[in-house]
Amino acid sequence: MSETVVHVLRHGEVYNPGGVLYGRLPGFRLSELGVQMAKAAAQGLAERHVVHVVASPLERAQQTAEPIAAQFGLPVGVDERLIESANWFEGKKVSPGDGSFRDPRNWWVLRDPVTPSWGEAYQAIAERMFAALHAARVAAEGREAVLVSHQLPIWTLRRYVERKRLWHDPRKRQCGLASLTSFHFDGAKVVGIGYSEPAAHLVAISPTARTAKGA
């Protein structure tokens, strides 16, 4: 049986002048640099045999999928299972070192880092992403598919497939803007996971790459 590859792509940089954790909020679209990142991701896949493109329903993911779909003459499907994780801090300004995590008013929300208590359970994220991954594998059997999602869901999926504990240090995620986490299948079995950053040259000049919120 020929190999099937499902590439899970994180969206590009988002225009977020208010610096909020945008999560699932509507209206957050790619910045001009983010649009270039999406095009770079498409170029990185140009020689692949992509037959299926699906994205999270959020605008930034749909925009990131568009140049890839156009390149292969495909529609952009929507899969709710690829959406960003729910988060109690959505719409709020939260940055490392800004004191949010030391504020006693937030301690109850932050009481459980394993589940976690401040948002959608890691296990729930993993299960929905894993289901979306396999649906794409079936749709692209023997060829390749692209799923566009968000940083936390993608990283949680990878850790789930690698049989690692799902709670983790967010600072150590390997899932840059417009990066590809590629799952290689032999039949229904994952036999390898690859990672690439086709937009690395653009991420390097992004002022928000290290602090992208709601990613």
VEXTI-787260 format. One line per field, with one value per atom (N, C-alpha, C): residue in three letters; x, y, z; residue number from 0. Coordinates in nm, 2 decimals. Layout:
<mibas>
rest = (ALA,...) $
X = (X,...) $
Y = (Y,...) $
Z = (Z,...) $
nr = (NUM,...) $
</mibas>
This chain:
<mibas>
rest = (MET,MET,MET,SER,SER,SER,GLU,GLU,GLU,THR,THR,THR,VAL,VAL,VAL,VAL,VAL,VAL,HIS,HIS,HIS,VAL,VAL,VAL,LEU,LEU,LEU,ARG,ARG,ARG,HIS,HIS,HIS,GLY,GLY,GLY,GLU,GLU,GLU,VAL,VAL,VAL,TYR,TYR,TYR,ASN,ASN,ASN,PRO,PRO,PRO,GLY,GLY,GLY,GLY,GLY,GLY,VAL,VAL,VAL,LEU,LEU,LEU,TYR,TYR,TYR,GLY,GLY,GLY,ARG,ARG,ARG,LEU,LEU,LEU,PRO,PRO,PRO,GLY,GLY,GLY,PHE,PHE,PHE,ARG,ARG,ARG,LEU,LEU,LEU,SER,SER,SER,GLU,GLU,GLU,LEU,LEU,LEU,GLY,GLY,GLY,VAL,VAL,VAL,GLN,GLN,GLN,MET,MET,MET,ALA,ALA,ALA,LYS,LYS,LYS,ALA,ALA,ALA,ALA,ALA,ALA,ALA,ALA,ALA,GLN,GLN,GLN,GLY,GLY,GLY,LEU,LEU,LEU,ALA,ALA,ALA,GLU,GLU,GLU,ARG,ARG,ARG,HIS,HIS,HIS,VAL,VAL,VAL,VAL,VAL,VAL,HIS,HIS,HIS,VAL,VAL,VAL,VAL,VAL,VAL,ALA,ALA,ALA,SER,SER,SER,PRO,PRO,PRO,LEU,LEU,LEU,GLU,GLU,GLU,ARG,ARG,ARG,ALA,ALA,ALA,GLN,GLN,GLN,GLN,GLN,GLN,THR,THR,THR,ALA,ALA,ALA,GLU,GLU,GLU,PRO,PRO,PRO,ILE,ILE,ILE,ALA,ALA,ALA,ALA,ALA,ALA,GLN,GLN,GLN,PHE,PHE,PHE,GLY,GLY,GLY,LEU,LEU,LEU,PRO,PRO,PRO,VAL,VAL,VAL,GLY,GLY,GLY,VAL,VAL,VAL,ASP,ASP,ASP,GLU,GLU,GLU,ARG,ARG,ARG,LEU,LEU,LEU,ILE,ILE,ILE,GLU,GLU,GLU,SER,SER,SER,ALA,ALA,ALA,ASN,ASN,ASN,TRP,TRP,TRP,PHE,PHE,PHE,GLU,GLU,GLU,GLY,GLY,GLY,LYS,LYS,LYS,LYS,LYS,LYS,VAL,VAL,VAL,SER,SER,SER,PRO,PRO,PRO,GLY,GLY,GLY,ASP,ASP,ASP,GLY,GLY,GLY,SER,SER,SER,PHE,PHE,PHE,ARG,ARG,ARG,ASP,ASP,ASP,PRO,PRO,PRO,ARG,ARG,ARG,ASN,ASN,ASN,TRP,TRP,TRP,TRP,TRP,TRP,VAL,VAL,VAL,LEU,LEU,LEU,ARG,ARG,ARG,ASP,ASP,ASP,PRO,PRO,PRO,VAL,VAL,VAL,THR,THR,THR,PRO,PRO,PRO,SER,SER,SER,TRP,TRP,TRP,GLY,GLY,GLY,GLU,GLU,GLU,ALA,ALA,ALA,TYR,TYR,TYR,GLN,GLN,GLN,ALA,ALA,ALA,ILE,ILE,ILE,ALA,ALA,ALA,GLU,GLU,GLU,ARG,ARG,ARG,MET,MET,MET,PHE,PHE,PHE,ALA,ALA,ALA,ALA,ALA,ALA,LEU,LEU,LEU,HIS,HIS,HIS,ALA,ALA,ALA,ALA,ALA,ALA,ARG,ARG,ARG,VAL,VAL,VAL,ALA,ALA,ALA,ALA,ALA,ALA,GLU,GLU,GLU,GLY,GLY,GLY,ARG,ARG,ARG,GLU,GLU,GLU,ALA,ALA,ALA,VAL,VAL,VAL,LEU,LEU,LEU,VAL,VAL,VAL,SER,SER,SER,HIS,HIS,HIS,GLN,GLN,GLN,LEU,LEU,LEU,PRO,PRO,PRO,ILE,ILE,ILE,TRP,TRP,TRP,THR,THR,THR,LEU,LEU,LEU,ARG,ARG,ARG,ARG,ARG,ARG,TYR,TYR,TYR,VAL,VAL,VAL,GLU,GLU,GLU,ARG,ARG,ARG,LYS,LYS,LYS,ARG,ARG,ARG,LEU,LEU,LEU,TRP,TRP,TRP,HIS,HIS,HIS,ASP,ASP,ASP,PRO,PRO,PRO,ARG,ARG,ARG,LYS,LYS,LYS,ARG,ARG,ARG,GLN,GLN,GLN,CYS,CYS,CYS,GLY,GLY,GLY,LEU,LEU,LEU,ALA,ALA,ALA,SER,SER,SER,LEU,LEU,LEU,THR,THR,THR,SER,SER,SER,PHE,PHE,PHE,HIS,HIS,HIS,PHE,PHE,PHE,ASP,ASP,ASP,GLY,GLY,GLY,ALA,ALA,ALA,LYS,LYS,LYS,VAL,VAL,VAL,VAL,VAL,VAL,GLY,GLY,GLY,ILE,ILE,ILE,GLY,GLY,GLY,TYR,TYR,TYR,SER,SER,SER,GLU,GLU,GLU,PRO,PRO,PRO,ALA,ALA,ALA,ALA,ALA,ALA,HIS,HIS,HIS,LEU,LEU,LEU,VAL,VAL,VAL,ALA,ALA,ALA,ILE,ILE,ILE,SER,SER,SER,PRO,PRO,PRO,THR,THR,THR,ALA,ALA,ALA,ARG,ARG,ARG,THR,THR,THR,ALA,ALA,ALA,LYS,LYS,LYS,GLY,GLY,GLY,ALA,ALA,ALA) $
X = (0.09,0.00,0.09,0.06,0.14,0.12,0.22,0.21,0.11,0.05,-0.04,0.03,0.03,0.08,-0.02,-0.04,-0.13,-0.04,-0.03,0.04,-0.05,-0.01,-0.09,-0.02,-0.08,-0.02,-0.07,0.02,-0.03,-0.05,-0.14,-0.17,-0.06,-0.06,0.04,0.02,0.10,0.09,-0.04,-0.10,-0.23,-0.21,-0.30,-0.30,-0.38,-0.30,-0.36,-0.30,-0.34,-0.28,-0.31,-0.42,-0.45,-0.38,-0.31,-0.23,-0.31,-0.43,-0.52,-0.50,-0.54,-0.54,-0.67,-0.66,-0.78,-0.85,-0.79,-0.85,-0.95,-1.08,-1.18,-1.26,-1.22,-1.29,-1.29,-1.40,-1.41,-1.34,-1.30,-1.25,-1.10,-1.03,-0.88,-0.83,-0.78,-0.73,-0.58,-0.52,-0.38,-0.33,-0.21,-0.14,-0.09,-0.03,0.03,0.14,0.22,0.33,0.27,0.16,0.09,0.05,0.00,-0.04,0.08,0.19,0.32,0.36,0.34,0.37,0.29,0.16,0.07,0.12,0.16,0.21,0.34,0.42,0.55,0.52,0.42,0.38,0.33,0.25,0.20,0.32,0.41,0.53,0.61,0.61,0.68,0.62,0.49,0.41,0.39,0.45,0.42,0.45,0.55,0.59,0.52,0.43,0.37,0.24,0.19,0.07,-0.05,-0.09,-0.20,-0.33,-0.42,-0.56,-0.67,-0.64,-0.74,-0.69,-0.77,-0.73,-0.85,-0.83,-0.93,-0.87,-0.95,-0.91,-1.01,-0.95,-1.04,-1.13,-1.25,-1.34,-1.30,-1.19,-1.15,-1.08,-1.10,-1.06,-0.91,-0.83,-0.68,-0.64,-0.71,-0.68,-0.74,-0.86,-0.91,-0.82,-0.77,-0.69,-0.56,-0.50,-0.38,-0.39,-0.51,-0.54,-0.56,-0.60,-0.65,-0.54,-0.41,-0.31,-0.28,-0.29,-0.26,-0.37,-0.49,-0.60,-0.60,-0.57,-0.57,-0.46,-0.35,-0.23,-0.26,-0.35,-0.38,-0.52,-0.59,-0.72,-0.83,-0.81,-0.90,-0.99,-1.10,-1.18,-1.12,-1.15,-1.10,-1.22,-1.21,-1.31,-1.30,-1.40,-1.41,-1.43,-1.34,-1.36,-1.36,-1.47,-1.47,-1.38,-1.34,-1.24,-1.10,-1.08,-0.94,-0.94,-1.05,-1.05,-0.96,-0.93,-0.84,-0.91,-0.83,-0.88,-0.95,-1.05,-1.12,-1.03,-1.04,-0.95,-1.02,-1.02,-1.08,-1.03,-0.90,-0.84,-0.87,-0.95,-0.98,-1.03,-0.98,-1.02,-0.94,-0.86,-0.78,-0.64,-0.57,-0.43,-0.35,-0.29,-0.21,-0.07,0.03,0.17,0.26,0.36,0.46,0.53,0.53,0.59,0.51,0.38,0.30,0.22,0.24,0.18,0.05,-0.01,-0.14,-0.14,-0.03,-0.03,0.00,0.04,0.06,-0.05,-0.15,-0.26,-0.36,-0.38,-0.46,-0.60,-0.65,-0.78,-0.79,-0.67,-0.66,-0.62,-0.59,-0.54,-0.63,-0.76,-0.86,-0.86,-0.86,-0.86,-0.74,-0.62,-0.50,-0.46,-0.56,-0.53,-0.48,-0.52,-0.49,-0.42,-0.29,-0.22,-0.22,-0.27,-0.26,-0.39,-0.50,-0.62,-0.63,-0.62,-0.60,-0.73,-0.72,-0.85,-0.89,-0.80,-0.83,-0.89,-0.90,-0.95,-0.99,-1.01,-1.05,-0.95,-0.99,-0.91,-0.81,-0.69,-0.59,-0.64,-0.70,-0.75,-0.86,-0.95,-1.05,-0.99,-0.89,-0.83,-0.76,-0.69,-0.62,-0.72,-0.83,-0.92,-0.99,-1.02,-1.09,-0.99,-0.86,-0.76,-0.72,-0.72,-0.68,-0.79,-0.91,-1.02,-1.02,-0.98,-0.97,-0.85,-0.74,-0.63,-0.66,-0.73,-0.77,-0.87,-0.96,-1.06,-0.98,-0.88,-0.80,-0.72,-0.67,-0.60,-0.68,-0.81,-0.90,-0.93,-0.95,-0.99,-0.87,-0.75,-0.63,-0.56,-0.62,-0.56,-0.45,-0.33,-0.22,-0.16,-0.22,-0.16,-0.14,-0.17,-0.14,-0.26,-0.27,-0.37,-0.31,-0.37,-0.33,-0.44,-0.41,-0.51,-0.45,-0.53,-0.48,-0.54,-0.46,-0.51,-0.43,-0.42,-0.36,-0.25,-0.17,-0.05,-0.08,-0.17,-0.19,-0.26,-0.36,-0.42,-0.32,-0.23,-0.13,-0.03,0.02,0.12,0.06,-0.06,-0.13,-0.15,-0.19,-0.20,-0.07,0.04,0.17,0.21,0.19,0.22,0.13,0.01,-0.08,-0.04,0.00,0.04,0.18,0.26,0.39,0.38,0.26,0.23,0.30,0.31,0.37,0.26,0.29,0.19,0.15,0.02,-0.03,0.00,0.00,0.04,0.19,0.23,0.36,0.39,0.52,0.56,0.54,0.45,0.42,0.54,0.64,0.76,0.85,0.82,0.90,0.83,0.71,0.64,0.72,0.73,0.79,0.67,0.63,0.51,0.51,0.61,0.62,0.51,0.50,0.40,0.42,0.31,0.31,0.40,0.42,0.50,0.41,0.48,0.42,0.46,0.36,0.39,0.33,0.41,0.36,0.36,0.24,0.22,0.22,0.31,0.33,0.26,0.17,0.09,0.13,0.13,0.13,0.00,-0.10,-0.23,-0.29,-0.34,-0.39,-0.29,-0.17,-0.07,0.03,0.05,0.15,0.29,0.37,0.50,0.61,0.57,0.67,0.61,0.68,0.63,0.75,0.72,0.82,0.78,0.88,0.85,0.93,0.87,0.94,0.88,0.96,0.92,0.95,0.86,0.87,0.87,0.82,0.81,0.91,1.01,1.11,1.17,1.20,1.26,1.17,1.04,0.94,0.92,0.91,0.90,1.01,1.13,1.25,1.23,1.14,1.13,0.99,0.92,0.79,0.81,0.75,0.77,0.68,0.58,0.49,0.52,0.62,0.64,0.66,0.72,0.75,0.63,0.54,0.43,0.29,0.28,0.15,0.05,-0.06,-0.16,-0.28,-0.33,-0.45,-0.41,-0.29,-0.23,-0.30) $
Y = (-0.12,0.00,0.12,0.22,0.34,0.43,0.52,0.60,0.72,0.75,0.87,0.96,1.09,1.19,1.30,1.33,1.44,1.55,1.67,1.78,1.87,1.89,1.98,2.11,2.21,2.34,2.44,2.51,2.62,2.74,2.82,2.95,3.05,3.15,3.25,3.36,3.46,3.57,3.64,3.67,3.74,3.89,3.97,4.11,4.13,4.17,4.17,4.30,4.42,4.54,4.56,4.50,4.51,4.41,4.32,4.22,4.13,4.10,4.01,3.86,3.78,3.63,3.61,3.60,3.60,3.47,3.36,3.23,3.20,3.19,3.16,3.28,3.40,3.52,3.54,3.59,3.62,3.75,3.76,3.89,3.90,3.80,3.81,3.74,3.82,3.77,3.78,3.73,3.74,3.88,3.91,4.03,4.03,4.13,4.13,4.03,4.02,3.93,3.79,3.77,3.64,3.59,3.68,3.64,3.59,3.65,3.61,3.47,3.45,3.32,3.21,3.24,3.14,3.10,3.20,3.18,3.10,3.12,3.05,2.90,2.88,2.74,2.67,2.74,2.68,2.65,2.74,2.71,2.59,2.57,2.46,2.33,2.33,2.21,2.19,2.28,2.28,2.15,2.08,1.95,1.83,1.85,1.74,1.70,1.58,1.53,1.56,1.69,1.72,1.71,1.64,1.62,1.66,1.71,1.74,1.85,1.96,2.07,2.11,2.11,2.14,2.23,2.32,2.42,2.43,2.48,2.53,2.64,2.66,2.76,2.90,2.92,3.06,3.12,3.26,3.33,3.31,3.31,3.30,3.17,3.07,2.93,2.92,2.97,2.97,3.05,3.17,3.24,3.17,3.10,3.03,2.92,2.86,2.74,2.79,2.91,2.95,2.94,2.99,2.97,2.83,2.74,2.60,2.54,2.56,2.51,2.56,2.69,2.75,2.69,2.66,2.60,2.46,2.39,2.25,2.25,2.36,2.36,2.29,2.31,2.24,2.34,2.30,2.38,2.37,2.47,2.46,2.41,2.29,2.23,2.29,2.27,2.32,2.20,2.19,2.09,2.16,2.16,2.22,2.16,2.03,1.96,2.03,2.11,2.17,2.31,2.35,2.48,2.50,2.63,2.66,2.61,2.58,2.54,2.65,2.61,2.71,2.76,2.88,2.94,3.04,3.03,3.13,3.27,3.28,3.41,3.48,3.42,3.47,3.61,3.70,3.84,3.93,3.86,3.94,3.95,4.05,4.07,3.99,3.89,3.80,3.77,3.81,3.79,3.73,3.65,3.61,3.73,3.72,3.83,3.95,3.95,4.07,4.07,3.96,3.95,3.88,3.84,3.78,3.65,3.57,3.44,3.46,3.58,3.60,3.67,3.71,3.79,3.69,3.71,3.62,3.60,3.70,3.68,3.57,3.53,3.43,3.29,3.29,3.16,3.04,3.07,2.96,2.90,2.99,2.95,2.87,2.90,2.84,2.72,2.67,2.58,2.44,2.40,2.27,2.28,2.27,2.28,2.15,2.04,1.91,1.89,1.94,1.92,2.00,2.13,2.23,2.29,2.36,2.42,2.55,2.61,2.74,2.72,2.60,2.59,2.44,2.42,2.29,2.18,2.07,1.96,1.91,1.89,1.84,1.71,1.62,1.50,1.52,1.61,1.64,1.70,1.79,1.85,1.73,1.65,1.54,1.45,1.41,1.32,1.38,1.51,1.57,1.59,1.63,1.64,1.51,1.41,1.27,1.22,1.25,1.21,1.29,1.42,1.50,1.45,1.41,1.36,1.23,1.14,1.02,1.04,1.13,1.16,1.21,1.29,1.34,1.23,1.14,1.03,0.94,0.92,0.84,0.92,1.05,1.13,1.13,1.12,1.14,1.01,0.90,0.76,0.75,0.72,0.70,0.83,0.94,1.07,1.17,1.29,1.38,1.48,1.52,1.62,1.72,1.84,1.95,1.99,2.00,2.05,2.17,2.28,2.40,2.42,2.44,2.45,2.55,2.53,2.62,2.56,2.64,2.59,2.48,2.51,2.42,2.29,2.30,2.17,2.09,2.15,2.07,2.01,2.08,2.03,1.92,1.94,1.83,1.71,1.72,1.61,1.53,1.60,1.54,1.46,1.52,1.45,1.33,1.34,1.23,1.11,1.14,1.04,0.98,1.06,1.01,0.95,0.94,0.88,0.94,1.08,1.15,1.22,1.25,1.32,1.45,1.48,1.60,1.73,1.74,1.87,1.89,2.02,2.05,2.20,2.23,2.37,2.44,2.54,2.60,2.66,2.70,2.76,2.66,2.53,2.43,2.36,2.42,2.37,2.38,2.28,2.29,2.31,2.43,2.46,2.60,2.65,2.79,2.83,2.96,3.02,2.96,2.91,2.86,2.74,2.66,2.54,2.42,2.32,2.19,2.08,2.02,1.89,1.78,1.69,1.60,1.46,1.40,1.26,1.17,1.07,0.97,0.84,0.79,0.67,0.56,0.44,0.31,0.25,0.25,0.22,0.31,0.26,0.35,0.38,0.33,0.34,0.46,0.54,0.65,0.59,0.61,0.55,0.65,0.78,0.88,1.02,1.11,1.25,1.34,1.43,1.53,1.67,1.76,1.90,1.99,2.09,2.19,2.32,2.42,2.56,2.64,2.62,2.69,2.84,2.90,3.04,3.09,3.02,3.05,3.19,3.22,3.35,3.47,3.44,3.55,3.55,3.44,3.43,3.50,3.50,3.56,3.71,3.77,3.92,3.96,3.86,3.88,3.93,4.05,4.10,4.03,3.95,3.88,3.73,3.68,3.53,3.47,3.53,3.47,3.48,3.58,3.60,3.59,3.52,3.51,3.45,3.52,3.48,3.42,3.32,3.25,3.17,3.15,3.09,2.98) $
Z = (0.00,0.00,0.00,-0.08,-0.09,0.03,0.06,0.17,0.16,0.27,0.28,0.37,0.34,0.42,0.45,0.58,0.62,0.68,0.61,0.67,0.75,0.87,0.96,0.97,0.92,0.90,1.00,1.08,1.16,1.07,1.10,1.03,1.04,0.96,0.96,1.06,1.07,1.16,1.15,1.27,1.28,1.31,1.25,1.28,1.42,1.52,1.66,1.73,1.68,1.74,1.89,1.94,2.08,2.17,2.11,2.19,2.28,2.24,2.32,2.28,2.37,2.34,2.27,2.13,2.05,2.04,2.07,2.07,1.96,1.99,1.89,1.85,1.90,1.86,1.71,1.66,1.51,1.48,1.36,1.31,1.31,1.36,1.36,1.24,1.15,1.02,1.01,0.90,0.89,0.87,0.92,0.89,0.74,0.69,0.56,0.56,0.67,0.67,0.68,0.75,0.76,0.63,0.54,0.41,0.33,0.35,0.28,0.34,0.47,0.53,0.46,0.44,0.38,0.24,0.17,0.03,0.04,0.14,0.15,0.18,0.26,0.29,0.17,0.09,-0.04,-0.13,-0.14,-0.22,-0.17,-0.04,0.02,-0.01,-0.05,-0.08,-0.23,-0.31,-0.45,-0.53,-0.48,-0.55,-0.49,-0.39,-0.33,-0.40,-0.37,-0.44,-0.35,-0.33,-0.24,-0.31,-0.25,-0.31,-0.22,-0.10,0.00,0.09,0.10,0.19,0.28,0.41,0.50,0.61,0.66,0.76,0.88,0.99,1.10,1.04,1.10,1.06,1.08,1.17,1.20,1.08,1.07,0.95,0.92,1.02,0.99,0.93,0.97,0.92,0.77,0.75,0.62,0.52,0.56,0.48,0.45,0.55,0.53,0.43,0.43,0.34,0.19,0.17,0.04,-0.07,-0.05,-0.15,-0.18,-0.08,-0.11,-0.19,-0.16,-0.23,-0.38,-0.39,-0.53,-0.61,-0.55,-0.62,-0.68,-0.61,-0.65,-0.71,-0.73,-0.79,-0.70,-0.57,-0.48,-0.39,-0.34,-0.25,-0.11,-0.03,0.11,0.20,0.25,0.33,0.47,0.55,0.69,0.78,0.89,0.99,1.12,1.20,1.33,1.43,1.40,1.49,1.49,1.39,1.38,1.45,1.51,1.57,1.69,1.72,1.83,1.96,2.06,2.19,2.26,2.34,2.42,2.53,2.58,2.68,2.76,2.89,2.98,2.96,2.92,2.90,2.77,2.69,2.56,2.57,2.48,2.48,2.58,2.66,2.76,2.72,2.77,2.75,2.84,2.79,2.88,2.81,2.88,2.82,2.93,2.89,2.99,3.05,3.19,3.26,3.29,3.25,3.27,3.40,3.48,3.61,3.62,3.50,3.50,3.58,3.57,3.64,3.79,3.83,3.97,4.04,3.96,4.01,4.09,4.22,4.30,4.24,4.16,4.10,4.00,3.95,3.84,3.90,4.02,4.08,4.07,4.09,4.08,3.94,3.84,3.70,3.67,3.73,3.70,3.79,3.87,3.97,3.92,3.80,3.75,3.61,3.61,3.48,3.40,3.46,3.39,3.30,3.34,3.26,3.13,3.12,3.23,3.27,3.38,3.44,3.37,3.29,3.22,3.08,3.04,2.90,2.87,2.74,2.69,2.73,2.78,2.82,2.71,2.74,2.65,2.58,2.66,2.61,2.50,2.53,2.43,2.30,2.32,2.20,2.12,2.19,2.12,2.04,2.10,2.04,1.92,1.93,1.81,1.69,1.73,1.63,1.56,1.64,1.59,1.50,1.53,1.44,1.31,1.31,1.19,1.11,1.18,1.11,1.03,1.09,1.02,0.91,0.93,0.82,0.70,0.72,0.61,0.55,0.63,0.57,0.48,0.52,0.44,0.31,0.32,0.20,0.10,0.15,0.06,0.04,0.06,0.06,-0.05,-0.01,-0.11,-0.16,-0.12,-0.16,-0.04,-0.06,0.06,0.08,0.21,0.25,0.33,0.34,0.43,0.52,0.65,0.75,0.80,0.81,0.87,1.01,1.11,1.25,1.33,1.45,1.55,1.64,1.70,1.76,1.87,1.97,2.08,2.03,1.94,1.89,1.81,1.73,1.66,1.75,1.85,1.94,2.02,2.07,2.15,2.06,1.94,1.85,1.84,1.81,1.80,1.93,2.04,2.17,2.19,2.15,2.16,2.07,1.95,1.86,1.90,1.96,2.01,2.15,2.20,2.33,2.44,2.44,2.55,2.63,2.75,2.84,2.77,2.78,2.70,2.76,2.90,2.95,2.93,2.91,2.87,2.90,2.87,2.88,2.75,2.74,2.61,2.54,2.62,2.56,2.48,2.50,2.43,2.31,2.27,2.15,2.03,1.94,1.81,1.71,1.69,1.61,1.57,1.49,1.46,1.36,1.34,1.25,1.11,1.05,0.91,0.90,1.01,1.01,0.97,0.92,0.88,0.97,1.04,1.11,1.02,0.97,0.87,0.92,0.91,0.96,0.84,0.85,0.74,0.78,0.70,0.73,0.64,0.69,0.62,0.65,0.56,0.60,0.70,0.81,0.91,1.02,1.01,1.11,1.09,1.18,1.17,1.18,1.08,1.08,1.09,1.08,1.09,1.11,1.17,1.19,1.15,1.05,1.01,1.05,1.05,1.08,0.99,0.94,0.85,0.87,0.84,0.85,0.72,0.62,0.49,0.49,0.60,0.61,0.72,0.75,0.85,0.83,0.70,0.67,0.70,0.70,0.73,0.88,0.95,1.09,1.16,1.10,1.16,1.17,1.09,1.09,1.15,1.20,1.27,1.41,1.44,1.58,1.68,1.63,1.72,1.72,1.65,1.64,1.78,1.87,2.00,2.10,2.07,2.16,2.10,1.98,1.92,2.01,2.03,2.13,2.06,2.12,2.06,1.94,1.92,1.80,1.74) $
nr = (0,0,0,1,1,1,2,2,2,3,3,3,4,4,4,5,5,5,6,6,6,7,7,7,8,8,8,9,9,9,10,10,10,11,11,11,12,12,12,13,13,13,14,14,14,15,15,15,16,16,16,17,17,17,18,18,18,19,19,19,20,20,20,21,21,21,22,22,22,23,23,23,24,24,24,25,25,25,26,26,26,27,27,27,28,28,28,29,29,29,30,30,30,31,31,31,32,32,32,33,33,33,34,34,34,35,35,35,36,36,36,37,37,37,38,38,38,39,39,39,40,40,40,41,41,41,42,42,42,43,43,43,44,44,44,45,45,45,46,46,46,47,47,47,48,48,48,49,49,49,50,50,50,51,51,51,52,52,52,53,53,53,54,54,54,55,55,55,56,56,56,57,57,57,58,58,58,59,59,59,60,60,60,61,61,61,62,62,62,63,63,63,64,64,64,65,65,65,66,66,66,67,67,67,68,68,68,69,69,69,70,70,70,71,71,71,72,72,72,73,73,73,74,74,74,75,75,75,76,76,76,77,77,77,78,78,78,79,79,79,80,80,80,81,81,81,82,82,82,83,83,83,84,84,84,85,85,85,86,86,86,87,87,87,88,88,88,89,89,89,90,90,90,91,91,91,92,92,92,93,93,93,94,94,94,95,95,95,96,96,96,97,97,97,98,98,98,99,99,99,100,100,100,101,101,101,102,102,102,103,103,103,104,104,104,105,105,105,106,106,106,107,107,107,108,108,108,109,109,109,110,110,110,111,111,111,112,112,112,113,113,113,114,114,114,115,115,115,116,116,116,117,117,117,118,118,118,119,119,119,120,120,120,121,121,121,122,122,122,123,123,123,124,124,124,125,125,125,126,126,126,127,127,127,128,128,128,129,129,129,130,130,130,131,131,131,132,132,132,133,133,133,134,134,134,135,135,135,136,136,136,137,137,137,138,138,138,139,139,139,140,140,140,141,141,141,142,142,142,143,143,143,144,144,144,145,145,145,146,146,146,147,147,147,148,148,148,149,149,149,150,150,150,151,151,151,152,152,152,153,153,153,154,154,154,155,155,155,156,156,156,157,157,157,158,158,158,159,159,159,160,160,160,161,161,161,162,162,162,163,163,163,164,164,164,165,165,165,166,166,166,167,167,167,168,168,168,169,169,169,170,170,170,171,171,171,172,172,172,173,173,173,174,174,174,175,175,175,176,176,176,177,177,177,178,178,178,179,179,179,180,180,180,181,181,181,182,182,182,183,183,183,184,184,184,185,185,185,186,186,186,187,187,187,188,188,188,189,189,189,190,190,190,191,191,191,192,192,192,193,193,193,194,194,194,195,195,195,196,196,196,197,197,197,198,198,198,199,199,199,200,200,200,201,201,201,202,202,202,203,203,203,204,204,204,205,205,205,206,206,206,207,207,207,208,208,208,209,209,209,210,210,210,211,211,211,212,212,212,213,213,213,214,214,214) $
</mibas>
